[in-house]
Each structure stands twice: as structure tokens, then as C-alpha cells.
Amino acid sequence: MHARLTALALVLSSASGAAMAQAQPLPADELKVMLAEVSPARIEARIRKLVSFGTRHTLSDIGSDTRGIGAARRWITAELSTCAKASGGRLQVEEQSFVEPAGNRVNQPTELVNVVATLPGRGASKGRTLVVSGHYDSRNSDVMDSLGEAPGANDDASGTAAVMELACVMAKRQFDATLVFMAVPGEEQGLLGAAQWAREARAAGTNVEAMITNDIIGSSRGDAGQYDPKRLRLFADGLDPLLRLLMAANANRAPSETDAKVVAAMQAELLPLLQAGGNEDLPTHQLGRHVKAAAEAAMPGFTVQLIQRRDRYLRGGDHIPFLERGYAAVRITEPFENFAHQHQNPRTENGVVYGDLPEFVDFGFVADVTRANLAGLATLAWAPAPLKGVRLDARELTNDSTLEWQASDDPEVAGYRIVWRETDSAAWQQSKDVGRATRVTLPVSKDNVVFGVQAVSKKGFASLASYPLPRR
């Protein structure tokens, strides 16, 4: 039986290098404390408060104190500001406004506001940024109805409440990487708030190592009576957006200067991975593996279903603007979807209640999804940056595999770990810790498995795996 690799720690493999399955250790004490602090009651109260604004449609009232997206946004900012004060000012909360021009789902130029809470990192890893988001806008059956009721309890008050809870719990601690907690508008009108932030981040050269969006995380029940409160879906595929962007750039579409720079950066960073057979080992895939392993290790009995698609068919969320700019980004969502409670005018027909109402939200499940986020984010924020210059020596014919990499300059790195899996496995299956060595030969055929290499901190937290390019 193979062990799942986690960023929390792994038992060393056998001396032969063929790692045997081992039981995962418990999470670090600090992580366990944070997981216990996540409160279903606070999450429920915040979801119900967001619903109480009647509608949070992106184009709804911004002047009222009790109804519309403006009131909702100001309340979110106030809540996060209270948590910032409790953190001693470490959490920095700001409203970042921009004007969205008229477009397909925006009938006139409109000011939109991202609510962003930043927890700065420390030490050698402070240049790394991890982003987690939920969208605070809502809609009903008519995506342009800015006046009618649109409670949005599940889509996406659930994700917004989860992000607020993460910010308030994690702000009390220190992490090596910078954490950004975002509540964004305009998702239902075209991923507008997330796109603005991702666009500005890429233009500023921000090192966004990972992005998680939480969208529709409120129900553990499906429309056919399914029930699974111990499972969530995690969509992770970095290949599809890359191919779409490159195809558009090569089809004589004249990109803007910013787009051209993005395409060039993605080509330089990601195309070599594709050319070396790493189409299932792009940074987004490594992020998905990390979140799955960390969450399942921290929450025994909970399953993260890793789905190698960017999202559900012909649908999308706020991670996509990040993917389109070359960042590793994934979407977390509930195990099933009940479309009677999604994008519907609240009503009852033939005894069936329609509408995205709080009575259809499982608040304990939202708390568990929040904990899954927390495990993935905290273990990654405590981990080193991914390794650079990872190579697999292919200059000689041999059934052994020799890997080498650049030594990390992070003083918190204690050593390195080689991980590998069968080609038909989505998750890492085996591993070997190799100390401070930067060139290692294993008696494992490179033709039969997929390798990765991680940096491991003194506290036992592992970076995202780096895929080896061939050394010719």
C-alpha cells in the first residue's frame, strides 16, 4: 500500500530507495490548533449576514447600508478589519477599486471593489505569495437582474465566509510566505474582480506561487439524494489555459503589450516542461497534489477528489484569470451540485423550493472545506520555495535514474526529497529524503515513473515538487 506524500512530513523510505508505505504523522501542533479554531458558528453567521443584503449582484445598489453589493462589501471590510486589529495589525486590509468598462454583462462603466487582506511573510520566503479567494457577488436566474432577490448563500457566500475565517484564524500566526485573502466581485459577470487582481499582479511581477478559489463549497448533498460530507472536489489543470493562450497568440490575434509579455513568460517557464513530457506536472498540478495530500493528512477520513480539469464543463471560476497569466491556480468546490439551488429566482413550484438559500447550506461541511484550505495553505506557507534547475541526467543509457538540482539559498532548508509515482497515478506514491545532496542516483528506471524534487524545511514542510527537465 502506497503512502500519500504530504508537506507535513514523510517517514524515510527503505535503504534500497523503493519507498514502502508508511503511516502519515499527525499535523504540527500549531496546525492542529488552527484547525480546531475554525468555527462553523462564525461561518454560519457570516453566510446569513451576506444573504441578509437581499442581493449582492455586481450592478446592484452601492449606496444603501442594508441592501446591495455596496453594503455587503463594507461589511466584509469591517469584519476583516476587526480581525486585523485582533492580529496586532499584522493583517493589512484594504479596498482596491477599479472601473470595469461596459461589456457583455456590464451595461455601463462600473466601479468594482476587491476586498484584500494581506498577511506579509517573513524571512527568505517573503517574496512568495499565496492567494485564496471567494466571490461576494451573487445572481439569480437572470444574470443581468440587479434588483431582484439573489441570496447567494452557497454561490458564493460560502466561499467568502471560508476566506474570511481563514484570514481571521491565520492572522494570529506568522508564515514564511505572504498570504493574500480576497473577497472579489464580478465573478458572475465574467470573473472581473479576480481578473483585475491577477492582471495587476502579473504586471507588477508578483511571485504568486499558488492560488486557490473557493466557489460553491456549501452543500454536501446532491440533487439525486447523494450525501458525502467527507469529500470535496479540487479542479487542477494548468495545461488547458496555457494551450488556449498560445493558440490565440499564434492565430494572428494581436495581443496587447501586457498579453505579449504574459505569453512570452509562459513560453519561457512552461513550454520546456511540456516538451519534456510534463503535461501533467505543471505548477498547477503540483499545487493540486499538495493541497490533496496536506488536507487528507490533517483530516483523517476526508477525501480531496483531484480532478485534472481546469473546471467543470464549459464553466469557470476566479482561478482561471490566474491560470491565464501563468500562475498555479486551482478551484475547490462541493462534491455535488444541486441546480435547483444555484442561479435561481427564489420560489416554490410543484412543492419544490428553488433558490440559493441558507437552509440548503451545510455549515459544518463549509467548516471542513475551510480546514482543508487551511492545511494546504499553512503547510505551503511554512515550506521553502520550489527548487530551480532540476534535471534528470539522460546522457547515458542506464536503468538507474540520476537527478540533480540547484541548492536552495533559503537558510531554513534542511535537505531535499525525491518523490515519484507510476505514470497512471495522479498523486505522489513514493519518496526518499537525501539530505543536503544535490545529485542523487536511484535504482529506479526513469522510463517507468515520473519524478519530482522538493526542498524540505527544518520543520519538515516540503515545497511544491519541481519536475526534472532532461540533461542531454
N, C-alpha and C positions, 0 to 999 in steps of 0.2 A: 504494500500500500504506500503510495507516494505522499509525501508531506507537501502542503501548500507553503510556498515561500512567503514570509511576511517581513515587513520592515521592522518588526518588533524585535526579532532575534531568531536564529535557527541553531539547532544542535549541529555540531560539526559532523560532516559525513565520515564514512569509514576511510581508513588509510588508503584503500585501493582507489578512491576517487569516485566509486559508484555509490552515491549517497543513498542510504536506506531511509525509509520513512521514520520520522520521529514526531513525538507529540509536541505541539507548539507550547511555548511557555506563556504564562499569563502576561497581560499587558503591564507596562511600567506602572508603578504606584500612582504617579501623577495623572496618567491617562485614565486609570480606573476612577480616580476621584472626579475628574471632569465628566466622565460618562455618567457617574451617579448624580451629578449636579443637573443634568438635563431634565427639565421639568415638563411633563405632559400638561400639568395645570396651567403653567405660563403659556405654553404653546396654544392650548385651547383658548385662553383669554385673548391672546393676540389675534387668533383667527377670527373669533367672534367680533372683536373690535373692528377688524378690517371689513368684515361683512356689514357691520352697522353703518358704514358710509353709503349704503344703498347701491351705488355704482362706483367703480374706480376706472371706468372707461378712460382711455388716454385723452379723449377730447371732451371729457365731462367738466363740470364746474370746478374752477380752481379758487374761487373767492369764498365759498361757503366754509364755515367752520365745522359743519356736521355732515355734509354730503359732497361726494365727488372726489376726484383724484387729488386735488389740492389739499383737502382736509386730511386724506389718508397719508399723503406724503409728509405733511407737517407732523402728524402724529408719529410716524415711523422715525423721523429725525429726532423728535423729543425723546422717544423711548431709547434710542441708541445713545443719545446724549446723556441720559441718566446712567446708562451702563458705563459710558466713558468716564463720567465723574467718579463712579464707584471703582474704576480701574486706576484711579490716581492720575488720570489724564493720558495714560498710555494709548488708549483708543482715541483716534482722531476722526471726528465725524464732520462731514461737510456735504452740502448740496451742490452738485455740479450741473449747472443748467446749460442748455444749448437750444438752438432754434432748428426744428426739423422743417425742411421746406415742404410745400404742398406736393403730394404724391398720390399713389394708388389708394391708400387707406387714410390719408391725412388731407382734408379738403382745403386747408389753408396753412400758411406758415404758423407753426405752433411751438411755444416754449415747452420743452420737456426737462425733467429734473431727475438725475440719478442721485440716490442717497448712498453715499460711500463712507464706510467706516474702515479706517486703516490702522492696523496694529504693526508698527515698524519692527523689523527684525533686528538681530544683534550679531556681532561678530563677523566672521569671514563670509557668512552666507546671507548677509543683509541685502545683497544685490538681487537675490532671488525673490520672486513674488508669486504667491499662491492666491487665486481668486475663487470665491464661492458666491453664487448669486441665486436670487429668486426674483420673479417679476411681480410688481404690486398692482399692475393694471388688470382689468377684468373685461369681460364681454358677455353678451347673451347671444340669442340666435342670429341677430343682425350685427355684423362686425362694425357697422357704422352707427349703431344706435347709442348715442352718448347720453340719452335722457332716461331710458328705461332701466328697470332693476337688473343689476348684474352682480349678484352677491360674491361670486368667485371664491367660495370657501376653499375648494380644492385647487382650482386653477386661477390664481396661484397664491392665495393667502397661505396655503400650507407651506409652500416653498419659502415665501417671505418670512413667515414665523420661524421656520427652521433656521434661516440665515441669521435672524435677529437673536435667536437663542445661542447659536454658535458664537456670535460676536460677544455676547454678554458673558458667556462661560469662559471663552478663551482669552478675553481681555485681561483676566486676572493673572495670566501666566506670561512667561517670556518664551519666545521662539527664535530660532536662528533665521528663518526666512520671514519676509514681510507677508502678512495676511491681509487681504482685502475682502471685506464683506459688503456686498452690493444688493440694494433693492432697486430694480430698474423699471421704468415704464416702457410703453410702446411695443411690448412683445407681441400682443395680438394684432398690432398694426404693421408688423414687419420687423421685429427684433431690433427696434430703433435705439433704445437706451443702451443695450449691450453692444450694438454695432458702433455707437459713438465712442464708448469707453475703449473698445478694442482698437478702433481706428487711431485714437489719440495715443494709446499705449504703444502701438507699433511705430507711429511717427516719432515718439519720444525715445524709442529704443528700450522700452521697459522689458526686462527679462521675466516674462510671465512663463514660469516653468510648468504651471498646471492651472486649469480652470475647471470648476465643477458647477453645473447649473442644476438646481432642484426645481422641477416643474411637474405638478400633479403628483404629489407624494402623499396624498391624504387618505387613500382608501385601500384596504386590504381585501375588498370584495369586488367580484366581477359581475357583469350583467347576467351571467348564466348561473349564478349562485356559487361561483368559486370563492374560496376563502383561504388566504395564506398570509397570516400576519408576520411570518418569519422570512419573507423574501422580498427583494426589490429588484428592479431591472436597471442595469447600467449599460448605456449605449456608448461604445467606444470604437471609433474608426477614423483615423486621420488620413486615410488614402483617398476616400471619395472626394472631399473638398479640394485636396491637392490636385487631383486629376481634372476636376471641373475648372479650376482656376487656370491650370496650364493649357487646357484645351481652348479655353476662351482667349487666352493670350496668344495662342498660335493660330487662331482663326481670324486673324486680321482685325480683331477688335482693338481699338486704340485705348489702352488703359490710361488712367490719369497718372501723373508722376508718382503719386503715392502707391498706386496699384503696381506700377512697373517696379518700384523698389521692393514691394512685397513679393512679387513673382520672382525677382532675382534672388532675394533672401531665401525663399522657399526652395528654389532650384539648388542653391549652394548647399543648403543644410539637408534637404530631404531626398533629392534625386539620387545622390550616391547610395543611400540606404535601399532605395528601390532597385537600383542597378545591381546591388549585391544580394538581392533576394529578400530584403527586409520589409516587404509589403505588409506583413503582419507584426512588425516590430518598430513602427514609427513611435515617436514620443507619446502620442495619444494611447496607443495600445499598451505601452509600458505603464502609463498612468492608470488605465483601467485595471491592469493586473495588480498594481499596488493597492488601489482602493479596495478591491475584492479581498485580497489577502489580509490587509490590515483590519478591515471590518469583520471578517469572519473569525479572525484570531481573537479580536476583542469581544465578540458577541457570540459565544458558542451556541450553535443551533440556528443561527441566522445565515441565510444564503444570499449572496450577491450574484445574480444571474448576469454574466458577462456576455453581451451581445455585440458582435462585431459588425455593427451598422452605425452610421452617424446618428440615426434617429429612426422613429417608426416610418413606415412607407409614406412618402410624399408629405411628411410633416417635419417640424423642426422646432428647436428651442434656442435659447440665448447662448449656447455653446458654439453655435455654428459661425457667428461672426469671428470668434476666436480661431476656430479651425481654418477659416478662410484667410487668416492672416498668419498662418503657420504655427500657431500655438497649440500645445496639447490641451484638449478640452473634451469633457465627457458630460453626458446627461444622466441624471438619476431620476427615476420615476417609479410609480407603483407597479405591482405585478400584473394588474389587470386594469382595464378602463371600462367604466360604465357610461356610455354616451348619453344616457338619459339625464346624467348629472354633469354634463360638460357642454358648454356653448349652447345653452338652452334658456329660453324665457321661463321663469318660474311659473308653474301652472300644474293643475291636475287634470288628466284626461283618461277616461275609462278606468278610473281607480289608480292610475299610475302617476306618481309625483315626479315632475320634471324640475330641473334646476340645480345649480351648483350650490347647495345649501349645507350649513354646518352639521345638520343631523346625519349627513351621509359621510362625515369625516371621522376616521378612527384616530383619535388624538394620541393614544398610546403608540400606534403604528408610526405616526409622524415623529414622535419622540425617538423611536428606534431608528428611523431613517436619519434623523439628526445625529444620533450616536454613530451611525455608520460613516457619515460625513466627517465627524469629529475624529474618529480613529484614523481615517485616511489622511486628513489634513494635518493633524498633530504629528503623526509619525513621519510625514514627509517634511514638515516644517522643522523638525528636530534633526533631520537627516542632512548629509552633505549634498552638494550639487552633483549631478550626473558626471561621470568620467568623460574625458576627452581622449581622442587619439586611440580608441580601442581598435585593435587589429587582430585578425586571425591569420597566422603565418601559413600561406599556401604555396611557398616556394619549392617545397619538396613533396614527393609522393610518400605519404605515411598514413597509417590508420590512427595515429595519435593526433591530438589537437593542441597546438601551441597558441596561446593568446598573450597579447601584450598591450600595455596602455600607459598613458602619461600619469605620473604620480600626481595626486591631488595636492594643492598648496594649502588646503584647509587644515589648520593645526588640530582640529577636533577629529580628523580621520585617524582611526586606529588600524585599519587594514582594508583588505579587499575581498570580495566574494565573487566567485564564478557560479553562475546559475545556468541550467539548461533544461530543455524539455523535448519530448518527442514532437515531431513536426505536426502531428494531428491533435496536440494539446494546446488549449488556449492559455493555460497558466503554467508558471514555472513548476517543475516537478522535483528537481534535484539541485544540490548546491555543494560547494566546497569553499571554506574560508582558507585563504592562502597567505595570511599575514601581510607584511609590507612588500612582498614581492610584486614586481610589475611585469614579469614574464613567467608564464607557467605552462607546463605541458601536462596534459591529462590523457590517460589511456582510453579516450572516448573518440569515436570517429566523427569528425566534423561533417561528414556526408549524411549522417543519420539523425542528428539532433540540431536544435537551434540554441546558440549560446547567448549569454549576456554577462556583463561585468558590472558590479556595484561597488561603490565606496561605502564603508561601514564606519559609523562614528564610535567614539569611545563609550557612548551609552548604548550601543548596539542597534542604532537605527540605520537602515540601508537606503541609499539613494535609489532613484529610478534606474533601471538597468539600461546600459548602453549596448547597442548592437554592434558587433565587430565587423568592420569592413575588411576585405581580403588584402593581405600584404603579398604582393606579387614579386 
